[in-house]
Structure formats: structure tokens, C-alpha cells
């Protein structure tokens, strides 16, 4: 099974609906983030967290990969944060 097919199977199992708001913890370079952004549709959103350093990774860093994703049509549905999930959740003030 390809990595993309595996991600799509997980999303189907999780029953993510159009318009959903999704929190992804440990997004890395954003491979699953892209699949989640597609699943939530135009009215949905994905908040993707990673505690790693933006300059981590090779041949592309986390920051480079995420910047590329944000420049695509799905990018408008995604917000990336380089932050500990515990810190993010302890300061979250949204709905």
C-alpha cells in the first residue's frame, strides 16, 4: 500500500467530514497535513503542530516543506505551528 493510500484509508476510518476542524500533532513535513486539508474541504481547516526546529530535515527542512505546502491551493486551509502540543493546548483560546 502506498503512503498516500494509507493516509486516505486513515482519513476514511476517522470519518473526517467536509467543514471539519482538525488538529494534527506531529505534522513533520506535512505529508498527512495535505491529505487532511483535502479531506476537510474549502470550509474546513487543519492546525498542524510540530515541536521540531524549523531548520530540521534534509534535503528539505520542515520550514521549507511547509512553506511549499502553504503556497499551494490547499495551503489556505492549513496553519502550521512550531510548538509543543502541550504548550499550544494550554494557551489555546479558540472555540
Helices and strands as residue ranges (DSSP letters): H 3-14, E 21-25, H 31-40, E 45-50, H 62-70, G 73-77, E 78-82, H 85-91
